[in-house]
């Protein structure tokens, strides 16, 4: 089976799935990388839904509306351990592109053409499309090609440095296509060695050196077609090369605490002008995932999810009628779940769990 991106039928979500996996997979590293100090929290969330397995870190907080300083918080798991953030990084890409619109560097009508070099895996926007159209696809459909086109338009190095400046524990260095090409063992010309050794050496580099290698990985990935990368990543996940350390080396990562704090800032559109702020908030207000009939009263619930093989990430910013602001990041990797249907089936239960804990946080 191939790797697929698809819109989840019951919710507006986009999930990276791999069906038909039967082989056993190595566990997550015993000592995962950490970043920053482990934060203290005021509250502990309720017990996770029984369907959830693997490593989970969850951080939610109420933020001061003016300063976005944390007022009170709750947390579960190792909140300073680095974990994959999956497709939620596309919110950062879209916001960065809209900031370039504000500066005049880009326009909502700027055109981008999908080529064999820029096409990523699975469904993609053919032909020539506007920035506004690609932003919508990147958020609502989690389109990989759309996200990559916008990331390159912003500049992969510019985006990586900007995110590091705003959130030192958050790393977005590679395009989606470059990530999968690296995991799929297509980037040997850059990594110089076997996949695991190359991944570990890359992950251990200081930021600027790692960014220089990432730039080469991004360029090299464009020499492969989307279907070639799809076949390679399919073989990686199903075959003997799979190792969670490789995932952590190449995927976009953060900690639950750092990513909730970043979500609070980005999903509000705080650094955008009024017109582009409306664009971002309108898209995220339609993003996945929130309760179908929320108990928590909200005037705005901007959300973006990412899910995949053994992986589920949920992020959001909630604004209440009284002007209170909450944000959260749920990071789950190393799940025992292998089948796509089973991973998708977890989303409603986890979303309901997140809302219940936000209600507790709001009552304190």
C-alpha positions in Angstrom: 0.0 0.0 0.0 1.1 3.6 -0.6 1.1 6.5 1.8 -2.0 8.6 1.4 -3.2 12.0 2.5 -7.0 12.1 2.7 -9.8 14.1 4.2 -11.3 12.1 7.1 -14.9 11.4 6.2 -16.4 12.2 9.6 -14.4 15.3 10.4 -12.6 17.9 8.4 -9.2 16.4 9.1 -6.3 15.3 7.0 -4.5 12.1 8.0 -1.3 10.5 6.8 -2.2 6.9 6.7 -0.4 3.7 5.8 -2.7 0.7 5.5 -1.8 -2.9 5.6 1.1 -2.7 8.0 1.8 -6.0 9.7 5.4 -5.9 10.7 6.5 -5.1 14.2 8.1 -1.7 14.7 10.8 -0.5 17.1 9.7 1.5 20.1 10.4 5.1 20.6 13.9 6.0 21.9 14.0 5.5 25.7 15.5 9.0 26.1 13.9 11.4 23.7 15.5 14.7 23.0 14.4 17.5 25.4 14.2 21.3 25.0 14.0 23.8 27.8 12.9 23.2 31.3 9.9 21.1 32.2 7.2 23.6 33.1 5.2 23.5 36.3 1.5 23.3 35.8 -1.5 24.1 38.0 -3.8 21.2 37.0 -3.6 17.7 35.8 -5.8 16.5 32.9 -8.3 13.7 33.3 -7.3 10.1 32.3 -6.8 9.7 28.6 -9.3 7.8 26.5 -8.6 4.0 26.6 -8.0 4.0 22.8 -4.8 6.1 23.2 -1.5 4.4 23.4 2.1 5.5 23.0 3.8 8.7 24.2 1.5 11.6 24.9 2.3 15.1 26.0 -0.6 17.6 26.4 -0.3 21.2 27.5 -3.2 23.7 27.7 -3.2 27.2 29.2 -5.2 30.3 29.6 -3.3 33.3 28.3 -3.6 37.0 29.1 -5.4 38.6 26.2 -2.9 41.5 26.0 0.4 39.9 26.7 -0.3 36.2 26.0 1.4 35.5 29.3 0.3 32.2 30.8 -2.3 32.7 33.6 -2.9 29.1 34.5 -2.1 25.8 32.9 -2.5 22.0 32.9 -0.2 19.4 31.6 0.3 15.7 31.0 3.4 13.8 30.1 6.9 15.1 29.6 6.2 18.6 28.4 9.7 19.4 27.4 10.3 16.3 25.3 10.5 16.9 21.5 7.8 15.1 19.5 6.6 15.4 15.9 4.0 18.1 15.2 2.8 16.5 11.9 0.7 18.7 9.6 0.0 21.3 12.2 3.2 23.0 10.9 1.3 24.1 7.8 -0.5 26.7 10.0 3.0 28.3 10.6 3.7 28.2 6.8 0.4 29.9 5.9 0.8 32.5 8.6 4.4 33.3 7.3 3.1 33.6 3.7 0.4 36.0 4.9 3.0 38.1 6.7 4.8 38.3 3.4 1.6 39.6 1.9 1.5 42.3 4.5 5.0 43.3 3.7 4.4 43.4 0.0 6.7 40.6 -0.8 3.8 38.4 -1.9 0.1 39.0 -2.8 -2.9 36.8 -2.2 -3.1 36.7 -6.0 0.5 35.6 -6.5 0.5 32.6 -8.8 2.3 29.3 -8.3 2.6 26.5 -10.8 2.8 22.8 -9.8 5.6 21.0 -11.6 7.1 17.5 -11.4 9.8 19.0 -9.1 7.4 20.8 -6.7 4.7 18.1 -6.6 4.7 16.2 -3.3 2.9 12.9 -2.5 -0.8 12.1 -3.2 -3.4 14.6 -4.1 -2.1 17.9 -5.4 -3.3 21.2 -7.0 -2.5 20.9 -10.7 -1.7 23.8 -13.0 -1.3 27.4 -11.7 -3.0 28.6 -8.5 -3.1 31.7 -6.3 -1.5 32.0 -2.9 -5.0 32.3 -1.4 -6.1 29.1 -3.0 -3.0 27.2 -1.8 -3.4 28.5 1.7 -7.0 27.2 1.8 -5.8 23.8 0.6 -2.9 23.7 3.0 -5.2 24.3 6.0 -8.5 22.6 5.1 -7.1 19.7 3.1 -3.6 19.6 4.5 -2.4 19.5 0.9 1.3 18.6 0.9 2.1 20.2 -2.4 0.3 23.4 -1.5 2.2 23.6 1.8 5.5 23.0 0.1 4.8 25.7 -2.6 4.1 28.2 0.1 7.1 27.2 2.3 9.4 27.7 -0.7 7.8 31.0 -1.5 8.5 32.2 2.0 11.9 30.7 1.9 12.8 27.5 3.8 15.7 29.2 5.6 13.7 32.3 6.4 10.9 30.3 7.8 13.2 28.1 9.8 14.9 31.0 11.4 11.7 32.9 12.0 10.1 30.0 13.8 13.3 29.4 15.9 13.3 33.1 16.9 9.7 32.9 18.0 9.9 29.4 19.5 13.4 28.0 20.1 12.0 24.5 20.8 10.1 24.3 17.5 11.9 23.1 14.4 10.6 23.4 10.8 13.6 22.9 8.5 12.4 20.6 5.6 9.5 20.7 3.2 7.1 17.8 3.4 8.6 16.2 0.3 12.2 16.5 1.6 11.1 14.9 4.9 9.6 11.9 3.2 12.4 11.6 0.7 14.9 11.5 3.6 12.9 9.0 5.6 12.5 7.0 2.4 16.2 6.7 2.1 16.4 8.8 -1.2 18.7 11.4 0.3 21.9 9.4 0.5 23.7 11.8 -1.7 23.3 14.5 1.0 23.4 12.3 4.2 26.4 10.2 3.2 25.9 6.9 4.9 23.2 4.5 6.0 19.8 6.0 6.9 19.9 5.8 10.7 23.5 7.0 11.0 22.8 9.9 8.6 19.7 10.8 10.5 21.5 10.8 13.8 24.4 12.9 12.5 22.0 15.4 11.0 20.0 15.7 14.2 23.1 16.3 16.3 24.3 19.3 14.2 24.2 22.8 15.6 21.2 24.8 14.2 23.0 26.7 11.5 24.9 23.6 10.3 21.7 21.6 10.3 19.9 24.3 8.4 22.6 24.2 5.7 22.2 20.5 5.3 18.4 20.9 5.3 18.7 23.4 2.4 20.5 20.7 0.4 17.9 18.1 1.4 15.1 20.4 0.2 16.9 21.0 -3.1 17.7 17.3 -3.6 14.1 16.3 -2.9 13.0 18.2 -6.0 15.0 15.8 -8.2 12.4 13.1 -7.4 8.8 12.9 -8.5 5.9 12.7 -6.0 5.2 9.1 -6.9 8.8 8.1 -6.4 8.8 9.6 -2.9 5.5 8.0 -2.1 6.9 4.5 -3.0 10.0 5.2 -1.0 8.2 6.3 2.2 5.8 3.3 1.8 8.8 1.0 1.8 10.3 2.7 4.8 7.3 2.4 7.0 6.7 -1.2 6.1 10.3 -2.3 5.9 13.3 -3.0 8.1 14.7 0.5 8.0 12.0 2.0 10.1 13.2 3.6 13.3 11.6 6.2 15.5 14.9 8.0 15.8 14.7 8.6 12.0 11.3 10.1 12.4 12.4 12.5 15.1 15.5 13.6 13.1 13.6 14.6 9.9 10.1 15.5 10.9 9.0 18.9 12.2 9.1 18.9 16.0 8.3 20.8 19.1 7.4 20.3 22.7 3.8 20.4 24.0 4.5 23.5 26.1 6.4 25.4 23.3 3.8 24.5 20.7 0.8 25.5 22.7 2.5 28.9 23.4 3.2 29.3 19.7 -0.3 28.2 18.8 -1.7 30.9 21.1 0.2 33.6 19.2 0.0 32.3 15.6 -3.6 31.1 15.5 -4.8 34.5 16.7 -3.2 36.2 13.8 -1.6 38.7 16.2 1.2 39.6 13.8 -1.0 40.1 10.8 -2.8 43.1 9.4 -6.6 43.1 9.6 -7.2 41.7 6.1 -4.7 38.8 6.3 -5.7 38.2 9.9 -9.3 37.6 8.8 -8.0 35.2 6.1 -6.0 33.1 8.6 -8.7 33.0 11.3 -11.4 32.1 8.8 -9.3 29.2 7.5 -8.4 27.9 11.0 -12.0 28.4 12.2 -12.8 25.7 9.6 -9.8 23.5 10.4 -9.8 20.2 12.2 -10.6 19.4 14.9 -13.2 20.7 17.4 -16.4 19.2 18.9 -19.3 19.1 16.5 -21.5 20.6 19.2 -19.1 22.3 21.7 -20.0 22.6 25.4 -17.3 25.2 25.8 -18.8 28.4 24.5 -16.4 30.0 22.0 -16.5 32.9 19.6 -13.5 31.5 17.8 -12.0 28.0 17.8 -9.0 28.0 15.4 -7.7 24.4 15.0 -5.3 22.4 13.0 -4.6 18.6 13.3 -2.2 16.2 11.9 -2.3 12.4 12.0 -0.4 9.6 10.6 1.1 6.2 11.2 1.3 5.9 15.0 0.9 9.7 15.2 -1.8 12.2 16.2 -1.4 15.9 16.9 -4.2 18.4 17.8 -3.7 22.1 18.3 -6.0 25.0 18.8 -6.8 28.5 20.2 -10.1 29.1 21.8 -11.6 32.5 22.5 -14.7 32.8 24.7 -17.5 35.5 24.7 -15.9 37.0 27.8 -12.6 37.6 26.0 -10.6 34.8 27.6 -8.0 33.0 25.5 -7.0 29.3 25.7 -4.6 27.3 23.6 -3.4 23.7 23.6 -1.2 21.2 22.0 -1.8 17.4 22.1 1.2 15.4 20.8 0.9 11.6 20.5 3.5 9.4 18.8 4.6 5.8 19.1 1.0 4.7 19.2 0.3 1.0 19.0 -2.3 1.8 16.3 -1.3 0.7 12.9 -4.5 0.7 10.8 -5.7 4.1 9.4 -9.3 3.4 10.4 -8.3 2.9 14.0 -6.2 6.0 14.2 -9.0 8.1 12.6 -11.5 6.6 15.1 -9.5 8.1 18.0 -10.0 11.7 16.9 -13.5 12.2 18.2 -12.6 10.7 21.6 -9.5 12.8 22.0 -11.2 16.0 20.9 -13.9 15.4 23.5 -11.2 14.8 26.1 -9.4 18.0 25.1 -12.7 20.0 25.5 -13.4 18.4 28.9 -10.1 19.5 30.1 -10.4 23.0 28.7 -13.7 23.3 30.6 -11.9 22.4 33.8 -9.2 24.9 33.1 -11.8 27.6 32.4 -13.5 26.9 35.7 -10.4 27.5 37.8 
